[in-house]
Amino acid sequence: MTAASPDDTVSFARDIRPLFRAKDQESMRKAFDLFDYSDVAAHADAIAGALRSGRMPCDGAWPEAQVAAFQHWIDAGKPA
């Protein structure tokens, strides 16, 4: 997903969950489950900050389009 317009629908299951790899889930499991909607929604602002700063994922920063997609999901109200 690239820069999305306000009319674009976004969902955790279709658009956000696939951005996280199994190794990302494993590395963050002690804090929260990146494959679980409730966990990601509850920690979304902290996750977004870590993604923007490049601290997450631990093996290299996401492309800007993926960070923007995650932020769009937050801005859209974190739809499931």
Residue, then its C-alpha position, 0 to 999 in steps of 0.5 A: m500500500t502506498a499513500a492512501s486516500p481517506d476513501d481507501t479501506v484498510s484492515f489489519a487482517r488483509d493489509i497490516r498483519p501480512l507486513f509482519r514476518a514470523k521472525d518479527q513476531e518471535s522477536m517481539r513475543k515477550a512484549f506483544d504478539l504482532f499477529d494478534y489484532s488486539d495486541v497490535a491495536a493496543h500498542a500501535d503508537a509505540i509500534a509506529g514510533a519504532l517503525r519510523s525510527g528504524r528500531m523495528p524490525c530488528d534486522g532493518a527498517w521497513p520501506e517508507a510505503q510500509v510505514a505509511a500503510f501502518q500509520h494509515w491503518i492507525d489513522a483509519g481507526k485501526p480496523a480489524 
